[in-house]
Amino acid sequence: MQELYKFSKIHQYDERKDFKEAWKIWTEENTDIIDEETIRLNNLGYDGDINDKMFKSARYYFRK
């Protein structure tokens, strides 16, 4: 979550298109982090789209 927060703060003022491009690169470079978060959320019983959840968290939740 800390890395996701950092990404969010770096890109908080990006336009949506730019944010999505940066997100694509970030996810490709951070597969280990994403895999760990996927396992964590699955263990907590989350059964939704984890990539979508992480994207929305980075784009909207951490911007507060």
MIDREN-42232 format. One record per atom (N, C-alpha, C): residue number from 0; residue in three letters; atom name; z, x, y. Coordinates in Angstrom, 3 decimals, padded with zeros to 6 digits. Example, Ala and Ser with C-alpha at 12.3 -4.5 7.8 and 13.67 -1.06 7.14 Angstrom:
<sites>
{site 0; Ala; N; {007.800; 013.190; -005.690}}
{site 0; Ala; CA; {007.800; 012.300; -004.500}}
{site 0; Ala; C; {007.800; 013.200; -003.300}}
{site 1; Ser; N; {007.080; 012.850; -002.250}}
{site 1; Ser; CA; {007.140; 013.670; -001.060}}
{site 1; Ser; C; {007.870; 012.900; 000.030}}
</sites>
This chain:
<sites>
{site 0; Met; N; {000.000; 000.819; -001.188}}
{site 0; Met; CA; {000.000; 000.000; 000.000}}
{site 0; Met; C; {000.000; 000.868; 001.260}}
{site 1; Gln; N; {000.613; 002.018; 001.177}}
{site 1; Gln; CA; {000.656; 002.900; 002.342}}
{site 1; Gln; C; {-000.754; 003.368; 002.727}}
{site 2; Glu; N; {-001.553; 003.714; 001.740}}
{site 2; Glu; CA; {-002.915; 004.165; 002.016}}
{site 2; Glu; C; {-003.759; 003.019; 002.573}}
{site 3; Leu; N; {-003.541; 001.833; 002.056}}
{site 3; Leu; CA; {-004.246; 000.654; 002.551}}
{site 3; Leu; C; {-003.857; 000.384; 004.005}}
{site 4; Tyr; N; {-002.599; 000.552; 004.309}}
{site 4; Tyr; CA; {-002.111; 000.379; 005.674}}
{site 4; Tyr; C; {-002.759; 001.406; 006.609}}
{site 5; Lys; N; {-002.836; 002.655; 006.171}}
{site 5; Lys; CA; {-003.465; 003.703; 006.986}}
{site 5; Lys; C; {-004.925; 003.357; 007.281}}
{site 6; Phe; N; {-005.636; 002.941; 006.225}}
{site 6; Phe; CA; {-007.035; 002.551; 006.389}}
{site 6; Phe; C; {-007.146; 001.421; 007.409}}
{site 7; Ser; N; {-006.278; 000.450; 007.279}}
{site 7; Ser; CA; {-006.292; -000.712; 008.162}}
{site 7; Ser; C; {-006.097; -000.307; 009.617}}
{site 8; Lys; N; {-005.149; 000.586; 009.866}}
{site 8; Lys; CA; {-004.880; 001.015; 011.233}}
{site 8; Lys; C; {-006.031; 001.829; 011.816}}
{site 9; Ile; N; {-006.645; 002.652; 011.008}}
{site 9; Ile; CA; {-007.785; 003.454; 011.474}}
{site 9; Ile; C; {-008.949; 002.554; 011.872}}
{site 10; His; N; {-009.159; 001.479; 011.113}}
{site 10; His; CA; {-010.332; 000.624; 011.305}}
{site 10; His; C; {-010.006; -000.727; 011.929}}
{site 11; Gln; N; {-008.837; -000.856; 012.517}}
{site 11; Gln; CA; {-008.404; -002.162; 013.009}}
{site 11; Gln; C; {-009.294; -002.749; 014.110}}
{site 12; Tyr; N; {-009.991; -001.923; 014.843}}
{site 12; Tyr; CA; {-010.841; -002.430; 015.919}}
{site 12; Tyr; C; {-012.330; -002.398; 015.569}}
{site 13; Asp; N; {-012.641; -002.080; 014.317}}
{site 13; Asp; CA; {-014.033; -002.062; 013.880}}
{site 13; Asp; C; {-014.613; -003.476; 013.865}}
{site 14; Glu; N; {-015.892; -003.560; 014.156}}
{site 14; Glu; CA; {-016.605; -004.811; 013.945}}
{site 14; Glu; C; {-016.650; -005.071; 012.440}}
{site 15; Arg; N; {-016.834; -006.309; 012.063}}
{site 15; Arg; CA; {-016.787; -006.673; 010.638}}
{site 15; Arg; C; {-017.757; -005.825; 009.803}}
{site 16; Lys; N; {-018.968; -005.661; 010.270}}
{site 16; Lys; CA; {-019.965; -004.890; 009.519}}
{site 16; Lys; C; {-019.498; -003.450; 009.316}}
{site 17; Asp; N; {-018.998; -002.841; 010.368}}
{site 17; Asp; CA; {-018.519; -001.459; 010.290}}
{site 17; Asp; C; {-017.297; -001.355; 009.375}}
{site 18; Phe; N; {-016.422; -002.348; 009.470}}
{site 18; Phe; CA; {-015.240; -002.366; 008.617}}
{site 18; Phe; C; {-015.653; -002.443; 007.152}}
{site 19; Lys; N; {-016.601; -003.308; 006.841}}
{site 19; Lys; CA; {-017.054; -003.454; 005.451}}
{site 19; Lys; C; {-017.691; -002.176; 004.925}}
{site 20; Glu; N; {-018.441; -001.495; 005.766}}
{site 20; Glu; CA; {-019.051; -000.226; 005.353}}
{site 20; Glu; C; {-017.973; 000.819; 005.077}}
{site 21; Ala; N; {-016.991; 000.897; 005.965}}
{site 21; Ala; CA; {-015.888; 001.841; 005.773}}
{site 21; Ala; C; {-015.085; 001.466; 004.533}}
{site 22; Trp; N; {-014.900; 000.169; 004.297}}
{site 22; Trp; CA; {-014.169; -000.306; 003.120}}
{site 22; Trp; C; {-014.874; 000.129; 001.836}}
{site 23; Lys; N; {-016.196; -000.012; 001.814}}
{site 23; Lys; CA; {-016.971; 000.381; 000.633}}
{site 23; Lys; C; {-016.755; 001.867; 000.331}}
{site 24; Ile; N; {-016.831; 002.689; 001.344}}
{site 24; Ile; CA; {-016.626; 004.133; 001.164}}
{site 24; Ile; C; {-015.195; 004.404; 000.705}}
{site 25; Trp; N; {-014.220; 003.752; 001.348}}
{site 25; Trp; CA; {-012.817; 003.963; 001.004}}
{site 25; Trp; C; {-012.551; 003.577; -000.447}}
{site 26; Thr; N; {-013.105; 002.459; -000.899}}
{site 26; Thr; CA; {-012.870; 002.035; -002.285}}
{site 26; Thr; C; {-013.505; 003.006; -003.276}}
{site 27; Glu; N; {-014.641; 003.558; -002.918}}
{site 27; Glu; CA; {-015.292; 004.531; -003.805}}
{site 27; Glu; C; {-014.489; 005.828; -003.889}}
{site 28; Glu; N; {-013.831; 006.196; -002.814}}
{site 28; Glu; CA; {-013.065; 007.438; -002.772}}
{site 28; Glu; C; {-011.629; 007.284; -003.276}}
{site 29; Asn; N; {-011.179; 006.063; -003.461}}
{site 29; Asn; CA; {-009.781; 005.815; -003.820}}
{site 29; Asn; C; {-009.644; 004.943; -005.065}}
{site 30; Thr; N; {-010.459; 005.211; -006.057}}
{site 30; Thr; CA; {-010.420; 004.388; -007.269}}
{site 30; Thr; C; {-009.071; 004.478; -007.976}}
{site 31; Asp; N; {-008.428; 005.635; -007.927}}
{site 31; Asp; CA; {-007.120; 005.777; -008.578}}
{site 31; Asp; C; {-006.083; 004.848; -007.948}}
{site 32; Ile; N; {-006.075; 004.806; -006.633}}
{site 32; Ile; CA; {-005.141; 003.933; -005.923}}
{site 32; Ile; C; {-005.416; 002.476; -006.256}}
{site 33; Ile; N; {-006.684; 002.114; -006.275}}
{site 33; Ile; CA; {-007.058; 000.730; -006.570}}
{site 33; Ile; C; {-006.681; 000.374; -007.997}}
{site 34; Asp; N; {-006.901; 001.286; -008.925}}
{site 34; Asp; CA; {-006.521; 001.033; -010.323}}
{site 34; Asp; C; {-005.011; 000.823; -010.452}}
{site 35; Glu; N; {-004.226; 001.640; -009.763}}
{site 35; Glu; CA; {-002.767; 001.495; -009.804}}
{site 35; Glu; C; {-002.331; 000.148; -009.228}}
{site 36; Glu; N; {-002.946; -000.234; -008.120}}
{site 36; Glu; CA; {-002.604; -001.514; -007.489}}
{site 36; Glu; C; {-003.025; -002.686; -008.373}}
{site 37; Thr; N; {-004.149; -002.543; -009.045}}
{site 37; Thr; CA; {-004.607; -003.585; -009.967}}
{site 37; Thr; C; {-003.596; -003.779; -011.091}}
{site 38; Ile; N; {-003.125; -002.695; -011.659}}
{site 38; Ile; CA; {-002.119; -002.768; -012.723}}
{site 38; Ile; C; {-000.834; -003.402; -012.199}}
{site 39; Arg; N; {-000.407; -002.975; -011.016}}
{site 39; Arg; CA; {000.829; -003.505; -010.428}}
{site 39; Arg; C; {000.730; -005.015; -010.212}}
{site 40; Leu; N; {-000.373; -005.448; -009.622}}
{site 40; Leu; CA; {-000.526; -006.873; -009.345}}
{site 40; Leu; C; {-000.673; -007.688; -010.633}}
{site 41; Asn; N; {-001.382; -007.148; -011.608}}
{site 41; Asn; CA; {-001.502; -007.841; -012.903}}
{site 41; Asn; C; {-000.140; -007.979; -013.563}}
{site 42; Asn; N; {000.685; -006.942; -013.479}}
{site 42; Asn; CA; {002.034; -006.995; -014.053}}
{site 42; Asn; C; {002.912; -008.029; -013.356}}
{site 43; Leu; N; {002.608; -008.292; -012.082}}
{site 43; Leu; CA; {003.348; -009.307; -011.339}}
{site 43; Leu; C; {002.797; -010.717; -011.587}}
{site 44; Gly; N; {001.718; -010.791; -012.372}}
{site 44; Gly; CA; {001.154; -012.088; -012.721}}
{site 44; Gly; C; {000.006; -012.547; -011.839}}
{site 45; Tyr; N; {-000.453; -011.690; -010.947}}
{site 45; Tyr; CA; {-001.576; -012.065; -010.086}}
{site 45; Tyr; C; {-002.843; -012.123; -010.918}}
{site 46; Asp; N; {-003.583; -013.227; -010.798}}
{site 46; Asp; CA; {-004.801; -013.361; -011.599}}
{site 46; Asp; C; {-006.042; -013.599; -010.740}}
{site 47; Gly; N; {-005.931; -013.365; -009.445}}
{site 47; Gly; CA; {-007.070; -013.536; -008.546}}
{site 47; Gly; C; {-007.901; -012.261; -008.440}}
{site 48; Asp; N; {-008.821; -012.270; -007.508}}
{site 48; Asp; CA; {-009.696; -011.123; -007.255}}
{site 48; Asp; C; {-008.914; -010.082; -006.450}}
{site 49; Ile; N; {-008.537; -009.021; -007.108}}
{site 49; Ile; CA; {-007.685; -008.007; -006.491}}
{site 49; Ile; C; {-008.413; -007.264; -005.378}}
{site 50; Asn; N; {-009.691; -006.974; -005.568}}
{site 50; Asn; CA; {-010.443; -006.291; -004.510}}
{site 50; Asn; C; {-010.514; -007.150; -003.254}}
{site 51; Asp; N; {-010.719; -008.449; -003.436}}
{site 51; Asp; CA; {-010.752; -009.365; -002.300}}
{site 51; Asp; C; {-009.386; -009.426; -001.619}}
{site 52; Lys; N; {-008.332; -009.465; -002.413}}
{site 52; Lys; CA; {-006.964; -009.504; -001.873}}
{site 52; Lys; C; {-006.680; -008.250; -001.049}}
{site 53; Met; N; {-007.076; -007.095; -001.565}}
{site 53; Met; CA; {-006.846; -005.846; -000.847}}
{site 53; Met; C; {-007.672; -005.797; 000.439}}
{site 54; Phe; N; {-008.922; -006.246; 000.360}}
{site 54; Phe; CA; {-009.777; -006.267; 001.542}}
{site 54; Phe; C; {-009.155; -007.140; 002.630}}
{site 55; Lys; N; {-008.746; -008.339; 002.261}}
{site 55; Lys; CA; {-008.157; -009.262; 003.235}}
{site 55; Lys; C; {-006.845; -008.716; 003.795}}
{site 56; Ser; N; {-006.070; -008.044; 002.959}}
{site 56; Ser; CA; {-004.835; -007.435; 003.448}}
{site 56; Ser; C; {-005.141; -006.370; 004.490}}
{site 57; Ala; N; {-006.113; -005.541; 004.190}}
{site 57; Ala; CA; {-006.483; -004.466; 005.120}}
{site 57; Ala; C; {-007.085; -005.032; 006.401}}
{site 58; Arg; N; {-007.883; -006.044; 006.270}}
{site 58; Arg; CA; {-008.602; -006.585; 007.435}}
{site 58; Arg; C; {-007.720; -007.466; 008.320}}
{site 59; Tyr; N; {-006.854; -008.257; 007.706}}
{site 59; Tyr; CA; {-006.126; -009.267; 008.470}}
{site 59; Tyr; C; {-004.613; -009.076; 008.498}}
{site 60; Tyr; N; {-003.996; -008.861; 007.373}}
{site 60; Tyr; CA; {-002.536; -008.832; 007.296}}
{site 60; Tyr; C; {-001.936; -007.654; 008.054}}
{site 61; Phe; N; {-002.474; -006.469; 007.827}}
{site 61; Phe; CA; {-001.910; -005.269; 008.440}}
{site 61; Phe; C; {-002.236; -005.157; 009.925}}
{site 62; Arg; N; {-003.086; -005.992; 010.434}}
{site 62; Arg; CA; {-003.492; -005.926; 011.836}}
{site 62; Arg; C; {-002.448; -006.549; 012.756}}
{site 63; Lys; N; {-001.487; -007.212; 012.202}}
{site 63; Lys; CA; {-000.465; -007.901; 013.017}}
{site 63; Lys; C; {000.388; -006.919; 013.773}}
</sites>
